[in-house]
Amino acid sequence: MAFEKNQISNSNIDNDEISLKEIVIKVKEWVSFLKTKWKTIFIAGIIGALIGLTISLLVRPRYKAVTTFAMEEDKSSGGGGLSGAIGLASSFGIDLGGAGGGGAFAATNLAELMKSRLLVEKVLLEPITVNGKIISILDYYIEFSGLRKKWEGKPSLNNIKFLPGAGPNKFSILQDSIIREIHKVLIEKENLSITQKDKKVTILFIEVNSVNELFSKIFCENLAKETSNFYIETKSKKAKINVDILQKQVDSVRNNLDGAISSVASEADNVYNMNPAFNIKGAPSKKKQIDVTANTAILTNLAVQLELAKITLRKETPLIQLIDRPILPLEKEQFGILMIVSSAFLAVFLTLLYFVVGKLYKNLIS
């Protein structure tokens, strides 16, 4: 039994040695075969590198602009001086309310809000100075993107312009369709990216990529600015309307009070050294004095309401803090050496694969 086991063990070792030898021999055969093709493989690598170089020269580099900003709003509903202010306001029949919740401005919704046509269009219609001329960012985009050249020979598009600050109601159907198509291009993931790295902190990163360095910078900065303005205006709109109305009322009552005070003084001059027997002549002065007293009381109440409304406005106005802004020169993304090396490697790999498959096929049919 022991002799048989030793015999089987020696047989397995011999088989393993034979298999390993066969593998080594096969590898040497393939290496020798490929060495005979080294000129073709080398030429393929050179051609691949030239193709990569051509691509890197033809494809325009892209510039990345990044803006970081934080949004903060006081969501506390009471406590401290504000609770006292709200209590005092309620005594005058004023409902100050409180700061609203997230809604459209929740961090998860801000990315879609920034990509909305409303905000993108506002950014594109802002003015920019190029070569001493003030044009809209949209016209600048049309120029450097090559759209203007593509439109040559088309009368309906050749002379089309977008004036800075123009409202959407002033645009034709053709202009609206152009803005719609450009909007679609700009909000694509490779062109515009809005991310929030930490859900616990409302810090947003706006990244804009384009083939024009100046456009990337301006579009990125202005998108953050327009979002901030829209956010603040919407969140504090109701409180601001209340402040404006109260301010007009205060101004109106103050004017009436000033007029009443002047009238009292005028009537007092008219009855100076008046005979006490003629009390009727002092009636107009007393009436004006009543107007002064009434307007003084009304103005006092309105002034209190105005100050409380201003407190509410400050409470409901969110804080937008710009942390980082893009600075020229921007980070440039270009194929360069990586494209050349990758193309050469791919060409060599495909050539080797061609020779290997060809030899295997010949061996199979022979």
Steps between C-alpha positions, in 0.01 A plus 500: 500500500782742589672426170182577306452832687859603424449410137181712477673793675797489261260487206320818622833681542604399148166622362539832682854538368386419149213751522730774630754426230231514234382840631855637496554366149173647378584840651838497331337408171255792529776741598711388207202535268418851621864604474478433130219753485671769708526745211127484437426532872737796529344675200154439647612662826635802312177533301296475822712770665455726196124445514502591870707812428260604226200456729665699782575784255155505340289469817483834679599497868226545758520742790350418839365773729384416854301723736423401858235668710304430815137574579385565851164606636388535860227240544444562871138580569535684825712589796679812607415839359303362206243336727453831675466676166239252380310536827507877473390481136203283590378773735462720190324224307805421285581143401874492429512126434837328483772394265386254238631152444713371223256449212657567164813621677575180686852388420373199306296726271755775443685309227185479290414861579839618373449304180157651441452709189396799712839534673713390204324751275553780753871420505528485121333840459737680735746745339867426436770726355694337214751699293353824631143407405218422741311190389298232672668183624269312263632688194854432622421128526355498148822657368762276660298178462493543122123529474527836325709345221253215461221753457673682213282496191182466706325839493276416796801419722785703356419830674328368810613668825417476869524837674631504858223516758224431248193330643362173361181680390708696248628191321362351182408134464831439322698662782311294757583180315871596485509566875324169563759304300797680656348442844485126429868498403617701801325287763646172375697319767839551334436876475328585830522312827350601837598284796468499876783305661355500850125475556536634853642829372336700222820567307454473126760461226419637156729369227485635145700352211531658157752558223516872587682602819324834547155350444562225756599754762220752435224244462603321821516823704177647362306177548589509869406869517164458326414201717585703809289797388205280406527311828509814716226675303264203518561412864455857625246626247196496730683671785645762264154583362378552857794733574438703183129545580570607858772738384255671262242528778757648740610755238139594427405547867822694567414740216150545643647564843742759365210672325288494815781649709543780246123563503496523883778756490319699230171503691683602818643798315154598380354516852802663667384740777144391425227647717390224743140595426536357147561127572360395162808635327720252690304193380705442178822493701356243742381284210848502345647407836273194508635403157854533632423277798324236288774491237764477771330193650458338158861572404624350827310175438608481137864563592487207744344278233761608245790412730344161578452435129867585440596248769294236321659592166847458645391173657365358175782623279740205452876547501684411181873475559735467201794288611712450188478650155681400178828684439677530166679305364255215541584134519539370144396150399685384188580160350872564439756228585238269647310486171823435303612216730150348516464503120843343450428229758160424344652476151773260622245290689270470198792407275616229741145371526477486120818293468407266787149434369636454145758242612247310712262488206773364271593234754135405532436449129835333429 
